[in-house]
């Protein structure tokens, strides 16, 4: 099973894609789907205050410590 090892941010600082331990670069939406289906470990889907599904690391408060990989 894969885990998230890095991410890509846009110039606003928003996460736009994730890098997996398998070397895949997947969009935020695909990562949401795969986390919900148990394909990616270490992340979970949660609802934000607007009711929108977002990704969150299971062990940490945010993705801030993940490297920004290109």
N, C-alpha and C positions, 0 to 999 in steps of 0.2 A: 504494500500500500504506500502511496506517495504522501509526502508532507510538503508544506510550503517552506522554501528556503530563501526566497527573495521576492522582490516586487518591483514594479515600474510605477513611477508617479508622473503625472503631467506637470506642467509648469505652474499650476495652482497648488500642487502638493497633494492632489487627490490620487488615490490608488487606481490605476487603470488596468493592470494585469499582474499576475503572479507567476513566479518561477517555481516549478516543483522539483522535488528531489530526483525525479526521472528526467529532468532537463527540459520539460515542456514549459512553454509560455502560454498561459491561458488567460482569457479575459476575466474581468471581475464577475460578469454574469455566468460564465461557464464554471468558475470557481464556486459560486453560490450553488449551482446545480450539483456539482460533484460533491461538495461538502454535505448537502442535504441527502444525497444518495450514498454517503459513506465511502466515496472513492478517495477522498483526501482526508488524512488524519490531522489532528492538531488544530483544526479550525471548526467553528460552529456558526450556524446561521441564527441570528437573533433579530427581533423586531426593534427598530429604533422608535423614538417618541412619536414619529409620524405614521407608524405602522408599516414602514418599508423594511424589507428584509435586507440585512447587512451581514458581512462576515466579521467575525471576531476570533482572535486566537483563544484557544481553550485555557491556556495557562497564564496569559498576560492580559493587561488592560487594553493594549493597542498593538499595532504593527510597527510602532516607531523604531524598535530595535532591529527590525529586519533590514538587510542591506538592499540598497537600490541598485539592482543589477541591470545591465544593458546587453 
